[in-house]
Amino acid sequence: MQRFTELEKKYALEAIENEFNTSKNSIFNNRLEQKFRDLFNVKYTIGHVNGTQTMHTALAALHVESGDEVIVPPLTMSSTALAVLQNHSIPVFADVDSSTFNIDPASIIKCITGKTKAIITVSLYGLSPDYDKILEVCKQNKIYLIEDNAECFLGEYKGKLVGQFGDFASFSFQASKHITCGEGGMLTTNNENFANNARRFSSLGYAGVSAKQGKITRNDIQNPNYNRHISLGFNYRMSEVNAAVVLGQLERAEELVEQRIKVARIFDQVLDGTNLLIRQNEPMGYKNSYWAYSAILNTENPKIDWYRFRDLFQKNGGDGYYAAWKLSYNEPLFKNEIQKWNGVWQKYNENLCPVSEYLQKRMIQLKTNYWDLSEAEIQAEVLYKTIKEF
Ligand SMILES: Cc1ncc(COP(=O)(O)O)c(C=O)c1O
């Protein structure tokens, strides 16, 4: 199959031919937002430049303030915690579950203080966290929930699409993601007030925008006495060409996601026959959308070592694979920024989240974006051969 088809090209060309003139400047943004609303059965959708600024907008729209605490997992791409810093709030790191690699509700409970305002959950590698338990914690403690679904598209939790649980849900269309236009993002919510705040925050604080509409009328802006900016906002809007390309991808989303699942099933066949690699557990009732295929190296085998395994895999003809990102709190940025903005030194000790520490050192992330399944089969054979050498 092809990752991009004539459809995406046709839409992109149409967006250019519209010349970005003001009367046509949100045709594709509107179509994309509408299609997202229909797919996820949500009331409001706000297109964004990427899936990091979506989360900054969500925090601001929920009135999470400077110095408030937001609970996040550390085992993820750091945008999740970075968005919290961009909002001048404090990321508090909850540990993850050792089998699903996702944020652990029991650890969330331990992180709650009087300053906790929100939790950002991540569906790591395409797999949902345990939303029944997380929603219960949110309800009991009056905490907002933001879903970071950058790595999950059409994944499911107990029969519901991931994206239907939070006060806001965030999506990314960055180049490696299930559906993409290079860079882009979407924020969804069912709350009109939150959606109004989000649209305004992500559109320069314009008075004329609303939950459903990102466009300002020409009549308004032609008036010399028009007050355009009524609150502080950023310019996080998505371009028409990007909206056009990702609309085409959204119309093909099912086949794009299914292809990654097929690749995962090919790797499954290799992992079924070994205990050297332990894959991310997909509990009953969950549907993993496999942005990547992840597993941990079983270091009970004394010969195994992350670098040695990767070198052998590559020598055998493997594409190479990624490690999990460094845990967010181990990145120098987090300690320094917290101190600068809030005057508080957050003590992010080395072993703050022991399960995350353990997993991160042993994790491998295999690509699932093979558009020709025979390429994935070759990689699976290489993986099999490498395992046999231990
Ligand atoms: C879990 C997670 N959150 C957020 C992001 C950020 O998305 P974007 O690159 O669109 O800003 C990514 C990856 O890019 C991600 O993997």
The ligand as an SDF file (V2000), in Angstrom:
LIG
                    3D

 16 16  0  0  0  0  0  0  0  0999 V2000
    3.4650   10.9790   23.2620 C   0  0  0  0  0  0  0  0  0  0  0  0
    3.7280   12.1820   22.3990 C   0  0  0  0  0  0  0  0  0  0  0  0
    3.2160   13.3650   22.7640 N   0  0  0  0  0  0  0  0  0  0  0  0
    3.4120   14.4670   22.0460 C   0  0  0  0  0  0  0  0  0  0  0  0
    4.1490   14.4290   20.8840 C   0  0  0  0  0  0  0  0  0  0  0  0
    4.3790   15.7170   20.1750 C   0  0  0  0  0  0  0  0  0  0  0  0
    3.6890   15.8330   18.9870 O   0  0  0  0  0  0  0  0  0  0  0  0
    4.1790   16.9060   17.9260 P   0  0  0  0  0  0  0  0  0  0  0  0
    5.4810   16.4280   17.3600 O   0  0  0  0  0  0  0  0  0  0  0  0
    3.0790   16.9320   16.9180 O   0  0  0  0  0  0  0  0  0  0  0  0
    4.3200   18.1980   18.6330 O   0  0  0  0  0  0  0  0  0  0  0  0
    4.7040   13.2200   20.4440 C   0  0  0  0  0  0  0  0  0  0  0  0
    5.5000   13.0490   19.2250 C   0  0  0  0  0  0  0  0  0  0  0  0
    5.7850   13.7630   18.3690 O   0  0  0  0  0  0  0  0  0  0  0  0
    4.4950   12.0660   21.2240 C   0  0  0  0  0  0  0  0  0  0  0  0
    5.0150   10.8870   20.8570 O   0  0  0  0  0  0  0  0  0  0  0  0
  1  2  1  0
  2  3  1  0
  2 15  2  0
  3  4  2  0
  4  5  1  0
  5  6  1  0
  5 12  2  0
  6  7  1  0
  7  8  1  0
  8  9  2  0
  8 10  1  0
  8 11  1  0
 12 13  1  0
 12 15  1  0
 13 14  2  0
 15 16  1  0
M  END
$$$$
